[in-house]
Amino acid sequence: MTVPVAPHGRALPILSPQKIRGLKPSLADVVEYRKSGLSLNWIVGCPLECGYCVRHLFDNFEMKVPRRLMSDEEAVASLVQHKYFEPHRTPIQLLNRATDPMLPVVKPHLVNVLRHLDNQGLTNHVLIITRWRVEPEDCAVLNSFKNLRLTVLVTHSGIDNEKIEPVDSNIAAASLRTLFDHAERYRTVLYWRPIVPGLNGSDAHLERARELSAHAHATVFTGLFFRKEIAAFYEAYGLPLPYEDTARRKIMPQAAEKRILDYFHTAEHVTAPWGALFRKTSCAVAYAHGEADYNGHYGIRELCNICPQEQLALCRLAWRKPDLAEVTQDARELGATGTVEVTERAIIVEGLDEPPRYYLQHGYGYQCHDRAKPHHYRQHGRAPIGWKAENGTTTA
Ligand code: SF4
């Protein structure tokens, strides 16, 4: 693995229109609305080769050298002029799909875009996810933004199979400590993922994660996206298949979750009744900033049973069931068909794909689900693999 270094002051080249046309359309589209926010990805290509990378889904895994799809200024304009962008409200993610934002050649462009957004006085949440090196001088830059609510999430899996995880997890661990030690205006979150039983679910892995969680403002644990493209990569490289089936959502088996929660919450291991551990990324980010969850997960009350009491109180105060007539009008304008419902847990719509659903969700601070893809009780929006229904049968 060779990590390119930025020649001083030289910007990353921009791909030619012809090369951009050769990319999958979904990769060439620089703005994508995801659950944790409106995601801006104007740089693609990464040398880090994580076996479970979502670039497999974009046929982009072989592109090891990062390249821009447009200038930084054009990228900022694409984001803030996007039809779903709302100043001070829409959460933003930068470079979380096709590269690592802290790679030496990528970082100057990340900082440039952050500077442009901050200079516009925007106070939106901005999430940056990295597993690469973060130095004290980077922290000084991250602390310098005056308006944005910035969170750096550090991915740490502890997986020691080099074919799946070629980047030494100690790099991420060192970055997390550095970020935490120097945090003034930004916050840092331990992004403990992907958790895959058999690969990184041993007591030693759990103990390591628990130790690291003391060097973060919050910790979130999640499972593996195991789509057919990623399964094909595992098979082609002779890697052990972690699951027999693939799934649309992340996989986090019930037994694995229970082990983690028991480990964090038993008196032997912790002094407080609750560790600052979360199932959902937005919950961890919100907690780190002392705010209520912007995804309205409070409606899915069983998600909150591991949340610190003071955070529960914050979310309880902020959570309001929206007015049905108002939601119906908004949903119709976005193209919803069928009946719109507002239950005690979520807004339920038909005929809207993910971007408009996330727009409603972030706008109302209330979950918004597709009637055709129900969330099952206690599975927390994850794949049904490894879960039992309330009557004891498996749900898939
Ligand atoms: S109270 Fe519930 S919704 Fe709020 S941060 Fe905690 S887990 Fe998330």
Residues whose N, C-alpha, C, O or C-beta is under 5 A from the ligand:
A	BS01	SF4	C283 D293 H297 Y298 L303 C304 C307 Q311 L312 C315
